[in-house]
Amino acid sequence: MAFLLACAPSDVPADEALGVSLGELDVAIARDGDQFYALQDLCSHASVSLSEGEVEDCAIECWLHGSRFDLRTGKPTGLPATEPVATFPVEVRDDGVYVDTATTLNGVVPA
């Protein structure tokens, strides 16, 4: 695993997401309470940034059409999206939130 520094924990407000570029991949770092998650920052329904959506109940909602995705699995939990988004391993250390974009937790290949 090759973890890359994505941001500082304090950069991600509680119950919100932050869009970051890690190499050639855009990732949404989402925070639900004290837990951090990383998903590809691209809605599988409309190809817009998920990091601009709202985070609630361990899900992120796409701002454009309201598709919801489980932060843990990337699976859609609300229409119109029917395809999952890639999720990535996250490590939180004192100095930052690290993401391994070379490995997906759910087997979805990033678009």
N, C-alpha and C positions, 0 to 999 in steps of 0.2 A: 504494500500500500504506500502511496505517495501523497501524503497530506500536504495541502497548500494552505497558507494563511489567507483566510477570506476577509476577516474583519476583527475588530475588538468586540467582546461581548456587549459592551456598553453602546456600540453602534446600532444595535438592534433593539428598538423599544419593545417592551412587553406587548404581546399579542399583535405584533406587526411583522413585516418582512422587509428585507433589504436586498436589493439587486446588486450583485457583484460580478465582475468578469474574472474568470480564472482560466488563463490561457485563451483558447478559442471558444470557451463555453460560458454562457451566462447562467448564473445560479441564483436562486432565491434562497436566502438564509432567513428562515422563519423562526420566530420565538413564540412558544406557547407556554406561558408561565416561566419556569426555570429551564425548560427543555429547548434545545436548538435542533433544527432540522434543515436539510439541504435538498432542494428539488431543482430540476431544470427550470429556468425562468422563462417558460414558454408554455402557454395553455395548449393542450392537445386539440382543442376545438377550434380556436380562432387565431392561434399563433401570436398572441399578445403577452406582454409581461405579467406574470403572476405576482411579482413582488409589489405591484401597485395595488393589489387586492387586500382584503381584510382577513385577519387570522382570528379564528374563534373555534373553540371546542376541538382542537387538534386538526383543524382543516383550514385551507386557504381558499378564498373565493375569488374567482376571476372578476375583475372590475367591469369587463365588457358585457358579458352575457350571463354572469352569475354561476358558471360552472364551479363546483366545489371539488377539492382534492384532499384526501387524507394525507396529512404531513408525514405519517410513518410509512405508508405504503405507496403513495402516489396514485392510488386508485381513485377514479371519480366517484364522488358520493352525491353529486347533484348534476342534473342535466343542464345544458345540452351536451356536455362532454361525455364520451363513452370510452375513450382510450386513456390509459394511465400516463403519467409523466415520470421521468426517471428520478429516482431518489438516490442520495449518496451518503456514505458514512461521514459522521461528524465527530470530531474530538474537541472538547472545550478545555483549554489550558488557561493558566493564569493570564497569559499575554494575548490570547486570541481564540477565535473560532476557526478550526482547521477542517478542510473538506478534501476527501479523496475522490476526485472526479474521474479517476481511471477505473473505479469500481462502482457498479450500481447495486443497490440493496435489493431491488425488485426485478432485475434482469431486463429492464426496459433500456433500449439503446437510445442515447440522446439524439434528438433530431438535428 
